[in-house]
Amino acid sequence: MQTDYDLFVIGGGSGGVRCARIAAGFGAKVGIAEGRFWGGTCVNVGCVPKKIMVQAAEYGGFAQDAVGFGWSETAPSHDWAALIAAKDREIARLNGIYAKLLRGAGVEIFEAWARFEDPHTLVLTDPANASTRRVTARQIVIASGGAPLRPAIPGAELGIVSDHAFHLPHLPRRVTIVGGGYIAVEFAGIFHGLGAAVDLVIRQPLPLRGFDHDLRCGLADALTAQGLRLHLGTMPVAIEAFGEVKRVALEDGATIEADLVFFAVGRAPATASLGLDLVGVATRPNGAVAVDESYASTVPHIYAIGDVSSRFNLTPVAIAEGHHLADRLFGPPPPRSWSFDAVPTAVFCSPPIATCGLTEQQAAARGPADVYLTHFTPMRHTISGRARKSLMKLVVDQATDRVLGVHMLGEDAPELMQGMGVALTAGATKRDFDRTIGIHPTAAEEFVTLRSRTRVAAT
C-alpha cells in the first residue's frame, strides 16, 4: 500500500527517538510525533533532572563530612530557586539536542498528539491550536511512555505527583511521600538532603518491593539512621487541608502534618488517548500494550517499546528496544542484539542502591545457590563519623559456579554496577571474581575478595 511514511513513531522519548533515528539512517522515511516535550519522561521529569537534584542534595552531606577531615565547620545554606533554574537550563539544552538529532537524521518531526483513526492512519493534533492533520504509515511504533498515578482516596487532589516535583516554587519544610519504589525513596533523599523533614509512607513492610531482601532491609535502616520517619505497612486513607497545612490520615490511625504531600504510588502506560481499541491493539489490565518478543502488538505492523509495554521500565532498555526494532525492520541482517537477562539498574536514593541479575529469593527458586554477603563502614565515614554502612552481596549458582546476582547498597554503587552487568552478561563465575585483582583501597575490591559463604539461599 502507498503511505506517507515507512515508519511513524508515537512519542518523542528516549526509545522512540532512537527507533526513529536508526530507521531513518537505514533509508526509511520516518515521522515522529510528540505533544509535550522531546526526550520524554527521563529527560524532562525523570532520570536526568532527578539525578541533578540528587547531586544537589549530596553536597550538604559532603560539607558536614568535611569537618572530620579537618575542614572548618560551616552551616551551608541552599538556594532552591537557583537549583531549579540550573536544572531547567540543562533540560532545555537536552530538549534541543533531541530535536536536532532527529532532524539531522532526516526524521520529520511533529509537535503533536497522535491517535489512531485506522490501522495505518494517525490523526495528529497540535497542542497549541488544536489543529489536526492525518498521516499514514506502513509500520507504526507506540512509544508514548507512562504517567504517574494518584491513589483513589479523599483529598488526593491536595497532593502532587513526580511531574510536579521538578517545578516547586520553594522547598517545603515538611514533606510526606507516599510510596516505596524508586521515585519515593529517591525524592525522600532529595528533600531530606536539602533540609526538609520527611515522612515516608510505604504499604509494604520494607521499601523497594522486588529488590533483594538484604538491600531492602539495609535501605530501611539507612533511611531511619538519617532521620527520615518511616511508616511501614500502612497507607493514607484521607488528606485534609487546614490552610497551607495538609493532614494525612493513615490506615493505622496515625496522622501526619505536612506542607507537601507527594504521591509516588506507581505509573501507568500512556495509552488511554491513542484509540487502540479502534484498531484492535490489545492491552493488559494496566493499559500496557501487549507485545511479543519482537515488540509486535496484536496488530502485526503496530509495535510498542519502552514503558508503554511495561516490560522493563528503564530508559536504557527502551533505547535498546527501539534500536533493535529499527535494525530488524530496516537494517541488514542480523540485527544487533542486547542481553536482557541481567539488566543492571540503580536507585539514586541516599545511600544509593544498584543491582544486577537475580535476587537471592529468585535464585533459590531455580535451585541451590550460595550467598556471599558483607557489611562495612566505608573508609570515608570511618573519618567523617557519619552513620553510614555499605552492603555488598553475590548470589552464586551451586551447580555451575556462575554468578547470578550482584547487589550493593552504598556510595558509588551505580558506577560499580555497570561493570558487574558486563561480567554477568559474559557469564562470569565466582572463580572468575576470585582470580580478579582488586583495586585498593576501594569499595569495589570487596566484590573480588568475598571468600566466605554466608549461607545457602532458601526459598
GUKOLMI-210852 format. One line per 3 residues: number of its first residue (from 1); their letters; for each residue x, y, z of C-alpha. Coordinates in pm, whole numbers, plus 50000, padded with zeros to 5 digits. Each point is the difference from the previous one (the first is absolute). Layout:
<rs>
NUM = a = X,Y,Z; ...
</rs>
This chain:
<rs>
1 = mqt = 50000,50000,50000; 50105,50361,49937; 50063,50192,50326
4 = dyd = 50151,50330,50107; 50266,49827,50213; 50175,49667,50022
7 = lfv = 49999,50040,50378; 49823,50238,50234; 50088,50021,50370
10 = igg = 49754,50117,50265; 50203,50158,50280; 50323,50199,50013
13 = gsg = 50159,49836,50303; 50333,49818,50002; 49870,49677,49846
16 = gvr = 49791,50165,49731; 50274,50242,49899; 50257,49721,49972
19 = car = 49766,49786,49791; 49920,50289,49764; 50363,50103,49958
22 = iaa = 50131,49651,49929; 49719,49922,49756; 50062,50326,49813
25 = gfg = 50369,49918,49989; 49914,49686,49804; 49816,50209,49743
28 = akv = 49645,49965,50128; 49766,50297,49978; 49919,50067,50364
31 = gia = 49768,50234,50189; 49967,50052,50374; 49744,50183,50214
34 = egr = 50043,50134,50353; 49743,50224,50164; 50182,50098,50319
37 = fwg = 50378,50008,49995; 50284,49835,49810; 50193,49750,50207
40 = gtc = 49692,49871,50182; 49971,49933,50370; 50365,49915,50060
43 = vnv = 50145,50323,49866; 49729,50235,50124; 49830,49867,50314
46 = gcv = 50198,49686,50081; 50353,49867,50008; 50195,50306,49888
49 = pkk = 49849,50278,50216; 49966,49758,50289; 50370,49912,49987
52 = imv = 50086,50372,49995; 49788,50047,50313; 50153,49693,50166
55 = qaa = 50344,50146,49942; 49886,50333,50145; 49877,49826,50313
58 = eyg = 50333,49817,50044; 50204,50318,50035; 49854,50084,50339
61 = gfa = 50113,49662,50131; 50344,50046,49844; 50036,50332,50184
64 = qda = 49918,49831,50330; 50236,49710,49927; 50282,50243,49925
67 = vgf = 50024,50101,50366; 50139,49658,50089; 50276,50053,49744
70 = gws = 50110,50329,50152; 49791,50251,49809; 49844,50284,50195
73 = eta = 49642,49946,50110; 49750,50221,49821; 49625,49996,49968
76 = psh = 49936,49998,49624; 49671,50137,49870; 49822,49888,49688
79 = dwa = 49830,50208,49730; 49714,49789,49861; 49919,50250,49724
82 = ali = 50359,49995,49875; 49994,49620,49983; 49674,49992,49804
85 = aak = 50127,50266,49760; 50322,49805,49937; 49802,49681,49949
88 = dre = 49765,50172,49755; 50291,50132,49793; 50144,49652,49964
91 = iar = 49666,49847,49907; 49941,50269,49736; 50343,49922,49856
94 = lng = 49918,49629,49980; 49659,50067,49843; 50175,50185,49721
97 = iya = 50251,49719,49951; 49726,49739,49958; 49819,50205,49736
100 = kll = 50329,50077,49823; 50098,49631,49992; 49668,49906,49843
103 = rga = 50016,50269,49734; 50363,49916,49929; 49902,49638,49937
106 = gve = 49731,50109,49753; 49702,49926,50225; 49696,50224,49952
109 = ife = 49888,50118,50342; 49655,50111,50110; 49926,50179,50325
112 = awa = 49664,49831,50034; 49799,49734,50179; 49929,49691,49792
115 = rfe = 49705,49760,50001; 49892,49720,49771; 49721,50049,49748
118 = dph = 50056,49664,49831; 50286,49747,50009; 50219,50206,49766
121 = tlv = 49867,50353,50061; 50081,50238,50284; 49834,50328,50088
124 = ltd = 50254,50255,50127; 49870,50280,50222; 50207,50312,50062
127 = pan = 49982,50075,50376; 50044,50372,49937; 49695,50059,49779
130 = ast = 49818,49662,49980; 50044,49988,49622; 50018,49649,49856
133 = rrv = 50149,49816,49707; 50006,49638,49890; 50303,49790,49912
136 = tar = 50030,49642,49886; 50280,49754,50071; 50084,49646,49896
139 = qiv = 50128,49921,50349; 49931,50182,50327; 50186,49995,50333
142 = ias = 49827,50096,50323; 50253,50155,50238; 49772,50228,50200
145 = gga = 50147,49915,50340; 49811,50021,50327; 49850,50242,50250
148 = plr = 49996,50016,50382; 49698,49878,50196; 49808,50135,50299
151 = pai = 49829,49783,50261; 49620,49994,50003; 49954,50160,50343
154 = pga = 49819,50311,50121; 50225,50304,49964; 50238,49843,49747
157 = elg = 49981,50321,49797; 50183,50177,50284; 50319,49812,49924
160 = ivs = 50245,50014,49710; 50154,49732,49779; 50357,49975,49875
163 = dha = 49941,50220,49693; 49926,50294,50231; 50296,49949,50234
166 = fhl = 50248,50148,49751; 49821,50334,49990; 49917,50080,50362
169 = phl = 50042,50373,50073; 50179,49935,50328; 50126,49717,50221
172 = prr = 49724,49887,50238; 50094,49964,50368; 49808,49676,50056
175 = vti = 49942,49741,49728; 49794,49683,50016; 50082,49760,49719
178 = vgg = 49761,49714,49930; 50159,49696,49834; 50297,49770,50034
181 = gyi = 50143,49968,49650; 50280,50171,49809; 49836,50343,49984
184 = ave = 49890,50004,50363; 50335,49912,50156; 50196,50219,49760
187 = fag = 49793,50310,50075; 50006,49919,50369; 50378,50036,49981
190 = ifh = 49979,50316,49790; 49762,50187,50231; 50173,49881,50317
193 = glg = 50344,50082,49864; 49889,50353,49915; 49865,50059,50349
196 = aav = 49637,49885,50014; 49853,49769,50262; 49879,49689,49818
199 = dlv = 49737,49736,50082; 49999,49697,49769; 49676,49798,49995
202 = irq = 50039,49652,49850; 49731,49733,49955; 50258,49720,50012
205 = plp = 50199,49902,50310; 50317,50125,49827; 50083,50241,49715
208 = lrg = 50082,49893,49643; 49777,49699,49948; 50160,49756,49755
211 = fdh = 50356,50078,50103; 50221,49764,50198; 49883,49967,50361
214 = dlr = 50336,50091,50152; 50011,50321,49795; 49648,50091,50109
217 = cgl = 50087,49948,50366; 50324,50194,49962; 49826,50294,49838
220 = ada = 49728,50014,50267; 50269,50010,50268; 50198,50267,49812
223 = lta = 49699,50226,49951; 49906,49974,50366; 50359,50071,50108
226 = qgl = 49992,50325,49799; 49689,50119,50179; 49728,49924,49748
229 = rlh = 49679,49875,50158; 49882,49672,49846; 49637,49891,50030
232 = lgt = 50007,49638,49885; 49708,49771,49922; 49746,50280,49973
235 = mpv = 49854,50244,49748; 49804,50327,50006; 49622,49980,50016
238 = aie = 49928,50373,49970; 50167,50340,49973; 49858,50327,50127
241 = afg = 50122,50357,49963; 50014,50249,50286; 50122,50314,49835
244 = evk = 50343,49918,49855; 50035,49690,50218; 49894,49654,49880
247 = rva = 49895,49739,50252; 50052,49641,49886; 49797,49728,50173
250 = led = 50152,49651,49984; 49840,49656,50014; 50168,49928,50332
253 = gat = 49835,50302,50164; 50301,50229,49994; 49989,50349,49848
256 = iea = 50277,50203,49841; 50009,50374,49940; 50186,50115,49692
259 = dlv = 50053,50301,49780; 50021,49772,49696; 49852,49656,49927
262 = ffa = 50177,49819,49717; 49844,49689,49843; 50245,49748,49853
265 = vgr = 49764,49703,49980; 50084,49882,49651; 49966,50087,49634
268 = apa = 49757,49888,49731; 50072,49955,49628; 49877,50302,49801
271 = tas = 49762,49825,49763; 49652,50129,50091; 49987,50270,49732
274 = lgl = 50157,49804,49712; 49684,49833,49870; 50150,49653,50020
277 = dlv = 49658,49836,50031; 49904,50141,49659; 50276,49806,49827
280 = gva = 50006,49679,50203; 50319,50054,50200; 49960,49799,50321
283 = trp = 50103,50142,50336; 50056,49844,50340; 49787,50095,50303
286 = nga = 50241,50283,50089; 49976,50149,49650; 50334,49868,49876
289 = vav = 50016,49895,49636; 50028,49622,49981; 50304,49912,49786
292 = des = 50194,49690,49901; 50377,49951,50003; 50033,50203,49680
295 = yas = 49810,50296,50157; 49702,49935,49771; 49650,50065,50132
298 = tvp = 49694,49796,49908; 49997,50201,49676; 50319,49876,49828
301 = hiy = 50117,50333,49851; 49943,50194,50325; 50277,49972,50260
304 = aig = 50057,50128,50354; 50324,50069,50186; 50102,50146,50334
307 = dvs = 49775,50074,50296; 49683,49976,49792; 50056,49625,49972
310 = srf = 50094,49987,50369; 50260,49724,49979; 50310,50179,50132
313 = nlt = 49922,50359,50097; 50357,50119,49954; 50126,50259,49753
316 = pva = 50300,49796,49871; 49767,49705,49937; 49762,50220,49799
319 = iae = 50296,50127,49796; 50122,49645,49936; 49650,49888,49899
322 = ghh = 49961,50292,49761; 50339,49940,49842; 49943,49627,49968
325 = lad = 49656,50048,49843; 50131,50248,49742; 50287,49765,49918
328 = rlf = 49761,49710,49951; 49749,50192,49788; 50238,50195,49775
331 = gpp = 50360,49893,50055; 50205,49722,49848; 49989,49665,50181
334 = ppr = 50091,49900,50256; 49872,50280,50225; 50210,50115,50293
337 = sws = 49907,49813,50317; 49977,50098,50366; 49997,49789,50312
340 = fda = 49693,50052,50216; 50078,49707,50230; 50206,50202,50246
343 = vpt = 49895,50364,49977; 50198,50219,50241; 49805,50273,50171
346 = avf = 50048,50262,50269; 49785,50186,50249; 50146,50343,50077
349 = csp = 49878,50009,50357; 50222,50092,50295; 50209,49786,50016
352 = pia = 49952,49869,49646; 49915,49644,49902; 50108,49811,49691
355 = tcg = 49923,49648,49894; 50042,49759,49711; 49858,49655,49945
358 = lte = 49798,49785,50235; 49910,50070,50361; 50077,49733,50256
361 = qqa = 49634,49901,50002; 49982,49971,49620; 50318,49793,49988
364 = aar = 49878,49765,50272; 49685,49931,49799; 50221,49866,49719
367 = gpa = 50217,49777,50216; 50272,50002,50268; 50197,50326,50009
370 = dvy = 50281,50125,50221; 49980,50347,50153; 50304,50219,50074
373 = lth = 49921,50310,50204; 50196,50277,50169; 49914,50314,50197
376 = ftp = 50262,50264,50077; 50053,50368,50073; 50154,50171,49695
379 = mrh = 50342,50154,50057; 49858,50351,49952; 49766,49955,50292
382 = tis = 50253,49848,50238; 50135,50356,49990; 49685,50208,49946
385 = gra = 49814,49825,50280; 49680,49983,49798; 49790,49693,50088
388 = rks = 50005,49842,49656; 50062,49637,49907; 50057,49827,49668
391 = lmk = 49863,49657,49908; 50127,49776,49720; 49863,49664,49896
394 = lvv = 50062,49726,49745; 49754,49722,49918; 50169,49699,49837
397 = dqa = 49851,49691,49838; 50134,49692,50179; 49983,49774,49696
400 = tdr = 50193,50221,49755; 50182,50251,50226; 49849,50273,49779
403 = vlg = 49926,50332,50172; 49626,50052,49971; 49958,50323,50192
406 = vhm = 50208,50295,50122; 49851,50249,50246; 50138,50307,50176
409 = lge = 49884,50271,50237; 50249,50281,50044; 50184,50290,49841
412 = dap = 50110,49946,49640; 49773,49696,49965; 49850,50120,49669
415 = elm = 50343,50056,49846; 50126,49661,50116; 49700,49807,49874
418 = qgm = 50050,50077,49632; 50314,49785,50000; 49815,49727,50185
421 = gva = 49742,50006,49722; 50275,49921,49751; 50126,49717,50220
424 = lta = 49659,49839,50039; 49918,50041,49630; 50329,49824,49921
427 = gat = 49912,49714,50235; 50266,50063,50267; 50038,49743,50276
430 = krd = 50088,50048,50364; 50343,49860,49915; 50042,50279,49742
433 = fdr = 49921,50255,50272; 50243,49829,50239; 50291,50009,49752
436 = tig = 49948,50367,49912; 50243,50245,50162; 49827,50270,50202
439 = ihp = 50066,50374,50001; 50114,50105,50346; 49875,50182,50196
442 = taa = 49650,50006,49849; 49659,49864,50082; 50002,49824,49662
445 = eef = 50274,49761,50108; 49759,49842,50248; 49823,49830,49710
448 = vtl = 50316,49809,49908; 50110,49922,50357; 49678,49841,50129
451 = rsr = 50112,49652,50098; 49780,49875,50282; 49657,49876,49907
454 = trv = 49736,50158,50224; 49720,49755,49936; 49826,49784,49742
457 = aat = 49702,50176,49845; 49670,49850,50104; 49655,50051,49855
</rs>
